Amino acid sequence: MAAPLRSEIDNEFKWAVNDIYSSDNVWEEDYQKLIKQAGEPCEYQYILTESADNLYNVLKELNDTDYLVERLYVYAFMRYYEDTANSMYQDMSGRAQAAAAKCAEKYAFVEPAILSMDENVLYEYLKDDRLKLYKHMIDDMLSQKEHSLSEKEEVLLAKASQVMSVPNEIFSKFNNADVHFGSIIDESGNKVELTNATYVKYMQSQQRSVRKEAFECLYKEYKQHINTIAACFYGNVKQAVFKAEARKYESTLHMYLSDSFIPVDVYKNLINTVDDNLNLMHRYVDIRKKALGVDELHFYDIYAPMVADYEWKVTYDEARQMVLEALAPMGEEYVAKVKEGFETGWVDVYENKGKRTGAFSWGAYGTHPYVFLNFSGTLDDVFTIIHEMGHAMHTYYSNSNQPYIYAGYKIFVAEVASTCNEALLMNYLLESCKNDKDDKRRKYLLNHYFEQFKGTLFRQTMFAEFEMTAHKMVEEGNVLTADNLCDVYRKLNEKYFGRECVIDDEIAYEWARIPHFYTPFYVYQYATGYSAAIAIAAGILKGDKNIKQGYRKFLSGGCSMHPIELLKLCGIDMEKPDVVQSALDVFKELLTEWG
């Protein structure tokens, strides 16, 4: 069935983008103001350090510019995502992107100039009441001073960033536009095209021959291009190593974690703790093998439903009600705000022709947050709604309690708010089926929970270990090739999945299709965030007032504190292995509950 046109969808199911700009014409007026401003030199560029007045004026100007850039950028891209075939919004989003880059270049002098100041003079300036707002930001700048370059070097590196992003752009174009997997035969005997978007659907097919053919077709294509992809990935790692060396970091891992002030031990503790508990993953693999009733468990069996012939369909109204009831432990105020979001244009619900795929939460400071969905009526969609509402509420509380400069939160903590909500939903659903006469619904939910642990905690940690190994190889002077990358990845799969899983030759090429590897040391945050969220949700469900109050402060914190310190407000210390271990203990209990 073809997706409807956007004009055919009722307004109650569309997000209210006009709350950012009332019309495209008003957007255009602000855009023209920004372009004019971006083209003019900053009057404080060479006198910033001469007085507290000058420092304040340039920081306020930069803050106001960033605020305007964000509104222009978010509005244009949200309109574009509604219908990616709309050429006007393609143009607006492109112009917004270019304007953002131009503004970043204009103010590239600010940080080097501040870092060049005598610190005694700088802190004397910061006694000015108007500048107290910026002290935390400047403290963070100074803590990274040894990794900053001269103004000319910073400008040069900023310009070079366009070149250094080429490996990512090449892979993105290859993976999204040029790669073709051919056709497979689906469950109904029809010849259907296999794409990256449909691959997961076919890997979840209850018909094993469909899964096997999809698996083999997909990796056959990556295998044919594996040397090109390896060269592309090697180029991306090399540019990261170049930047780390230029900025005098001990390693790329240190550089990428330093942006959020995350100690390297947090990364290594995650890998080590999961490694110490891989027996649980092996136990899960054994349970999966028995549930599917196969003599050998292959990688094309890893996503097949362990509970056959069971579908849980929901309407959007039912999904909203489930979300509101599941969030009750968060308190009346939180639930009331989520309900308000459902009713006042926060959410774009249904698929329409040309609409971008997937789901996300976004927004601009000064307006409410937004949630983008492609709701199709499955239980997965309910988890998606509560997940994205978690992000939206995090944004709502941060924006409501922090000035613009500190409202944006780091990725390290972003997944905590969304995944905590998912854990509350899972608890609510498991409780709701306690009195069922058969255990099919309960096992369906447990299977869903297993998939979260497997996909978020174990799989992302395996990805993190692969990244760390690959970057270390380059730092030690080695060349990354298709052969050594596939060898590393195959051995990791052997370790993580254990003897009960057949390590198919094709799985060695999986690393070649993971876009996140082009954003170095990003994926580990899914695993740490998931672990923290499981611990926080457990405390909330137990009625722990300290965790509940601390969690509200955490949601309101934005980036006014470093991520590690924000999590400590909830009693979560990510510098210790205990948090990851407690999540793994929950997984162990779930395995036992399966029976």
C-alpha positions in Angstrom: 0.0 0.0 0.0 1.4 3.4 -1.1 2.2 6.0 1.6 -0.3 8.9 1.6 0.6 12.4 0.5 1.5 14.7 3.5 -1.5 16.8 2.6 -3.8 13.8 3.2 -2.7 13.4 6.9 -4.7 15.2 9.6 -2.9 18.1 11.3 -3.4 16.5 14.7 -0.8 13.9 13.7 1.8 16.4 12.4 4.3 18.3 14.4 3.9 22.1 14.8 7.0 23.4 13.0 5.4 26.8 12.8 6.1 27.1 16.5 9.7 27.8 15.5 8.9 30.1 12.5 5.4 31.1 11.7 6.2 30.9 7.9 8.9 30.4 5.4 9.0 34.1 4.8 9.8 34.8 8.4 12.6 32.2 8.2 13.9 33.9 5.1 14.1 37.3 6.9 16.2 35.8 9.7 18.4 33.9 7.2 19.1 37.2 5.3 20.1 38.8 8.6 22.4 36.0 9.5 24.1 35.9 6.0 24.7 39.7 6.2 26.2 39.3 9.7 28.3 36.3 8.7 29.8 38.3 5.9 30.9 41.1 8.2 34.2 40.9 10.2 33.8 40.7 13.9 34.7 44.1 15.4 36.2 42.5 18.4 38.5 40.0 16.6 41.7 41.9 17.4 40.7 43.5 20.7 38.9 40.7 22.4 41.5 40.4 25.2 41.8 44.1 25.9 38.9 44.4 28.4 36.1 42.5 30.1 33.6 44.6 28.0 35.1 43.3 24.8 35.2 39.7 26.0 31.5 39.9 27.1 30.4 41.5 23.9 32.0 38.9 21.7 30.7 36.0 23.8 27.2 37.4 23.7 27.4 38.0 20.0 28.6 34.4 19.5 25.9 33.0 21.7 23.2 35.0 19.9 24.5 33.9 16.5 24.5 30.2 17.6 21.0 30.6 18.8 19.9 32.0 15.4 21.8 29.4 13.4 20.2 26.6 15.4 16.6 27.9 14.8 17.3 28.4 11.0 19.0 25.0 10.7 16.4 23.0 12.7 13.4 24.6 10.9 14.8 24.0 7.5 15.8 20.4 8.1 12.5 19.5 9.8 10.6 20.8 6.8 13.0 18.9 4.5 12.5 15.7 6.4 8.7 16.0 6.0 9.2 15.5 2.3 12.7 15.0 1.0 11.5 15.5 -2.6 10.6 19.1 -1.9 13.2 21.1 -3.7 12.5 24.4 -1.8 13.3 22.8 1.5 16.3 21.0 0.0 17.5 24.5 -0.9 16.7 26.0 2.5 18.4 23.2 4.4 21.5 23.5 2.2 21.6 27.2 2.7 21.2 26.8 6.5 24.1 24.3 6.5 26.4 26.6 4.6 25.5 29.6 6.8 26.3 27.6 9.9 29.8 26.7 8.5 30.4 30.4 7.6 29.5 31.5 11.1 31.8 28.9 12.6 34.6 30.1 10.5 33.9 33.8 11.4 34.2 33.0 15.1 37.1 30.5 14.9 39.3 33.1 16.5 37.5 33.3 19.8 38.8 30.2 21.6 42.5 30.7 20.5 42.3 34.3 21.6 40.9 33.4 25.0 43.5 30.7 25.5 46.3 33.1 24.6 45.4 35.4 27.5 47.2 35.6 30.8 45.0 33.4 33.1 45.2 35.9 36.0 43.9 38.7 33.7 41.2 36.4 32.3 39.9 35.4 35.8 39.9 39.0 36.8 37.6 39.7 33.8 35.4 36.8 34.9 34.6 38.6 38.2 32.4 40.9 36.0 28.8 39.8 36.8 28.0 39.7 33.0 30.7 37.1 32.5 30.0 34.8 35.3 27.6 32.9 33.0 30.6 31.9 30.8 32.9 30.8 33.5 32.1 27.0 33.3 32.6 27.2 29.5 35.9 29.0 29.8 37.1 26.6 32.5 36.5 23.8 30.1 38.4 25.6 27.4 41.4 26.1 29.7 41.4 22.5 30.7 42.0 21.6 27.1 44.6 24.4 26.5 47.5 22.0 25.9 45.5 20.6 23.0 44.7 23.9 21.3 46.6 25.4 18.4 47.4 28.9 17.3 44.7 31.0 15.7 46.2 30.4 12.2 46.5 26.7 12.9 42.9 26.4 14.1 41.6 28.2 11.0 43.7 25.9 8.8 42.4 22.8 10.7 38.9 24.1 10.4 39.3 24.4 6.6 40.9 21.0 6.4 37.9 19.4 8.1 36.1 19.5 4.8 38.9 17.3 3.3 39.1 15.0 6.4 35.3 14.3 6.1 35.7 12.9 2.6 36.1 9.2 3.8 32.8 9.5 5.6 31.1 11.2 2.6 32.4 8.5 0.2 31.2 5.7 2.5 27.8 7.4 3.0 27.2 7.8 -0.8 28.4 4.2 -1.4 26.2 2.7 1.3 23.1 4.8 0.6 23.1 5.2 -3.1 25.6 3.0 -5.0 25.3 -0.4 -3.3 22.9 -2.9 -4.8 22.1 -6.2 -3.2 19.8 -7.6 -5.9 16.6 -9.6 -5.2 15.5 -12.4 -3.0 12.4 -14.6 -2.7 10.2 -13.6 0.2 7.8 -15.7 2.4 5.1 -15.4 -0.2 7.3 -16.6 -3.1 7.6 -13.1 -4.5 10.8 -11.7 -5.9 11.6 -8.6 -3.9 14.5 -6.1 -3.9 16.9 -6.3 -0.9 18.0 -3.0 0.5 19.8 -1.8 3.7 16.3 -0.6 4.9 14.6 -3.9 4.3 17.4 -6.2 5.4 16.4 -6.2 9.1 12.8 -7.1 8.1 14.0 -10.2 6.2 16.4 -11.2 8.9 13.4 -11.3 11.3 11.5 -13.5 8.9 10.2 -16.8 10.4 11.2 -18.5 7.2 14.8 -19.6 7.5 15.4 -19.7 3.7 14.5 -16.0 3.4 16.9 -15.1 6.2 19.7 -17.1 4.7 19.3 -15.7 1.2 19.1 -12.1 2.6 22.2 -12.6 4.7 24.2 -14.1 1.8 23.1 -11.5 -0.8 23.9 -8.6 1.5 27.4 -9.7 2.4 28.2 -10.9 -1.2 27.9 -7.2 -2.2 30.1 -5.9 0.6 32.7 -8.6 -0.1 32.9 -7.5 -3.7 33.8 -3.9 -2.6 35.7 -4.9 0.6 39.1 -3.5 -0.5 37.6 -0.1 -1.4 35.7 0.1 1.9 38.8 -0.9 3.8 40.8 1.9 2.2 37.9 4.3 3.0 37.8 3.2 6.6 41.6 3.4 6.8 41.5 7.0 5.5 39.0 7.9 8.2 41.1 6.4 11.0 44.3 8.1 9.6 42.6 11.6 9.6 41.6 10.9 13.3 45.2 9.9 14.1 46.5 13.0 12.3 44.2 15.3 14.4 45.1 13.6 17.7 48.8 14.0 16.9 48.4 17.6 15.8 46.6 18.4 19.1 49.1 16.3 21.2 46.7 13.7 22.5 47.9 10.4 23.7 45.6 8.6 21.3 42.5 9.1 19.2 40.5 7.4 22.0 41.8 10.1 24.5 40.9 12.9 22.0 37.3 11.8 21.2 36.5 11.1 24.9 38.0 14.4 26.0 35.2 16.3 24.3 32.8 15.1 26.9 35.4 14.8 29.7 35.1 11.1 29.8 38.0 9.2 31.4 39.4 6.5 29.2 38.9 4.0 32.0 35.2 4.3 31.5 35.6 2.9 27.9 38.0 0.2 29.0 35.9 -0.8 32.0 32.9 -1.3 29.7 34.9 -3.7 27.5 36.5 -5.5 30.4 33.2 -6.0 32.3 31.3 -7.2 29.3 34.3 -9.5 28.5 34.1 -11.0 32.0 30.4 -11.8 31.4 30.4 -13.2 27.9 29.2 -16.5 29.4 25.8 -14.8 29.6 25.9 -14.0 25.9 26.8 -17.6 25.2 23.9 -18.8 27.4 21.6 -16.6 25.5 22.9 -18.0 22.2 22.1 -21.5 23.5 18.6 -20.5 24.6 18.0 -19.0 21.1 19.3 -22.2 19.4 16.8 -24.3 21.4 13.9 -21.9 21.0 14.3 -21.9 17.2 14.8 -25.7 17.2 17.8 -25.7 14.9 20.7 -28.1 14.9 23.1 -25.3 14.1 22.6 -21.6 15.0 23.9 -19.4 12.2 24.2 -15.6 12.1 21.1 -15.5 9.9 19.2 -16.9 12.9 20.3 -14.3 15.3 17.4 -11.9 14.7 14.6 -14.4 14.1 11.8 -14.2 16.6 12.1 -16.7 19.4 8.3 -16.7 19.8 6.7 -17.8 16.5 3.4 -16.7 15.1 2.7 -13.9 17.5 2.0 -10.3 16.6 1.2 -7.5 19.0 -0.5 -4.7 17.0 -1.5 -1.4 18.5 -3.2 1.8 17.3 -1.6 5.1 17.9 -4.2 6.0 20.6 -3.4 2.7 22.4 0.3 3.4 22.1 0.0 6.8 23.7 -2.0 5.4 26.6 0.5 2.6 27.1 3.3 5.2 27.2 1.5 7.4 29.7 0.7 4.5 32.0 4.2 3.1 31.8 5.7 6.5 32.8 3.5 6.8 35.9 6.5 6.0 38.2 8.1 9.2 37.0 5.5 11.3 38.7 2.4 13.3 37.7 4.3 16.4 36.5 6.4 14.3 34.0 3.4 12.4 32.7 1.3 15.6 32.3 4.0 17.2 30.2 4.3 14.1 28.0 0.5 14.1 27.6 0.7 17.8 26.6 3.3 16.9 24.1 1.1 14.4 22.4 -1.7 16.9 22.2 0.1 20.1 21.2 2.2 19.4 18.1 5.3 17.8 19.5 4.9 14.6 17.4 4.9 13.9 13.7 3.3 10.5 13.6 2.7 8.7 10.3 4.7 7.9 7.2 3.9 10.0 4.1 5.3 10.0 0.6 8.8 11.4 0.6 9.1 11.5 4.4 12.5 10.5 5.8 12.7 7.1 7.4 13.4 6.3 11.0 12.7 8.2 14.2 14.4 11.0 16.2 13.8 13.8 18.7 15.0 17.4 17.9 14.2 21.0 18.4 15.5 24.5 18.9 16.0 26.4 22.1 13.0 28.6 22.9 10.4 26.2 21.6 9.1 22.9 22.7 11.0 19.7 21.6 9.8 17.6 18.7 9.5 13.9 18.0 9.7 12.4 14.5 8.1 9.0 13.9 6.9 6.6 11.1 4.3 4.8 13.2 3.1 1.5 11.7 1.2 -0.1 14.6 3.8 -2.5 16.1 5.0 -3.0 19.6 8.4 -1.8 18.4 6.7 1.5 17.5 5.5 1.9 21.1 9.1 1.5 22.4 10.2 4.0 19.7 7.6 6.5 21.0 8.6 6.2 24.6 12.3 6.3 23.7 12.0 9.5 21.6 9.8 11.0 24.3 12.6 10.4 26.7 14.9 12.5 24.6 12.2 15.1 24.2 11.6 15.4 28.0 15.4 15.6 28.6 15.4 18.5 26.1 12.4 20.1 27.8 13.9 20.0 31.3 17.3 21.1 30.1 15.9 24.0 28.1 13.6 25.0 31.0 16.4 25.1 33.6 19.5 26.1 31.7 20.5 29.2 29.7 21.0 28.5 26.0 24.8 28.1 26.3 24.4 25.1 28.7 21.1 23.6 27.5 22.6 21.1 25.0 23.5 17.8 26.6 26.3 15.4 25.5 25.6 12.2 23.7 27.1 10.3 26.6 24.0 11.1 28.7 21.5 11.5 25.9 20.7 7.8 25.6 20.1 7.5 29.4 16.9 9.4 29.4 15.5 7.6 26.4 16.5 4.1 27.5 15.3 4.6 31.1 11.8 5.2 29.6 12.1 2.0 27.6 13.0 0.1 30.7 9.9 1.5 32.5 7.7 0.4 29.5 9.1 -3.1 29.6 8.4 -3.4 33.3 4.9 -2.1 32.7 4.2 -4.6 29.9 5.7 -7.6 31.8 3.5 -6.7 34.8 0.5 -6.5 32.6 0.9 -10.1 31.4 1.6 -11.7 34.8 -1.9 -13.3 34.9 -2.0 -14.5 31.3 -3.0 -18.2 31.0 -0.2 -19.0 28.7 3.3 -17.4 28.6 3.5 -16.5 24.9 3.1 -12.8 25.5 5.6 -12.8 28.4 8.1 -14.7 26.3 7.5 -12.3 23.4 8.4 -9.4 25.7 11.4 -11.3 27.1 12.6 -11.9 23.6 12.3 -8.1 23.0 14.3 -7.4 26.2 17.0 -9.9 25.1 17.3 -8.1 21.8 17.9 -4.8 23.6 20.7 -6.3 25.7 22.2 -8.2 22.8 22.0 -5.2 20.4 22.8 -2.4 22.8 25.1 -3.7 25.5 26.9 -6.6 23.9 26.9 -5.7 20.2 27.9 -2.0 20.8 30.6 -3.1 23.2 31.9 -5.5 20.5 31.9 -2.5 18.0 33.8 -0.4 20.6 36.4 -3.1 21.0 36.8 -3.3 17.2 37.2 0.4 16.9 39.8 0.5 19.7 41.8 -2.3 18.1 41.7 -0.7 14.6 42.8 2.8 15.8 45.6 1.3 17.9 46.8 -0.6 14.8 47.2 2.6 12.9 48.8 4.5 15.8 51.4 1.7 16.0 52.2 2.3 12.3 50.2 -0.5 10.7 48.2 -0.3 7.5 44.5 -1.3 7.7 43.6 -3.8 5.0 40.5 -5.8 4.1 42.3 -8.9 5.4 43.4 -7.7 8.8 40.1 -5.9 9.5 38.0 -8.9 8.6 40.3 -11.1 10.7 39.9 -8.8 13.8 36.1 -8.7 13.3 35.7 -12.4 12.8 37.7 -13.2 16.0 35.5 -10.8 18.0 32.4 -12.5 16.8 33.9 -15.9 17.8 34.6 -14.5 21.3 31.2 -12.7 21.8 28.9 -15.4 20.4 30.7 -18.5 21.5 30.8 -22.1 20.3 27.1 -22.6 20.0 27.0 -20.2 17.1 28.4 -21.0 13.7 30.7 -18.2 12.6 29.7 -17.9 9.0 32.3 -16.5 6.6 30.0 -13.6 5.7 30.0 -12.1 9.2 33.6 -11.1 8.8 32.5 -8.4 6.4 29.9 -6.8 8.8 32.2 -4.1 10.0 32.1 -2.7 6.4 28.5 -1.7 6.6 28.5 0.1 10.0 28.2 3.9 9.4 28.9 4.7 13.1 32.6 3.7 12.6 33.1 6.9 10.7 32.3 8.8 13.8 35.1 7.4 16.0 34.4 6.2 19.5 30.7 7.0 19.4 29.0 3.6 19.8 30.3 2.8 23.3 28.0 5.4 24.6 24.9 3.3 23.7 26.3 0.6 25.9 27.2 2.9 28.8 23.9 4.8 28.5 21.9 1.6 28.5 23.7 0.3 31.6 23.1 3.6 33.5 19.4 3.7 32.3 18.7 0.2 33.6 20.2 1.1 37.0 18.2 4.3 37.2 14.9 2.7 36.1 15.4 0.0 38.8 15.8 2.7 41.4 12.7 4.6 40.3 10.6 1.4 40.2 11.7 0.6 43.8 10.5 4.0 44.8 14.0 5.3 45.7 13.3 9.0 46.3 17.0 10.0 46.1 17.4 8.4 42.7 14.1 10.0 41.5 15.1 13.5 42.7 18.6 13.1 41.4 17.3 11.9 38.0 15.2 15.1 37.7 18.3 17.2 38.4 20.1 15.1 35.9 17.5 15.8 33.2 17.6 19.5 34.0 21.4 19.7 33.9 22.1 20.2 30.2 25.8 20.5 29.9 26.2 22.7 33.0 28.1 19.8 34.5 30.3 17.1 32.9 28.4 13.9 32.0 30.1 11.8 34.6 29.2 14.3 37.4 25.6 14.6 36.1 25.2 10.8 36.4 26.5 10.9 40.0 23.4 13.0 40.9 21.5 9.8 40.3 24.0 7.7 42.3 25.6 6.3 39.1 29.4 6.3 39.0 30.4 5.3 35.5 34.1 5.3 36.5 33.5 2.0 38.3 32.5 -1.3 36.6 29.5 -1.7 39.0 27.0 0.0 36.8 27.7 -2.2 33.7 27.8 -5.2 36.0 24.4 -4.5 37.5 22.9 -4.3 34.0 24.5 -7.6 33.1 23.0 -9.0 36.4 19.5 -8.0 35.1 20.2 -9.8 31.9 21.2 -12.9 33.9 17.9 -12.7 35.8 16.0 -12.5 32.5 17.7 -15.5 31.1 16.7 -17.5 34.2 13.1 -16.2 33.9 12.9 -17.5 30.3 13.5 -21.0 31.8 
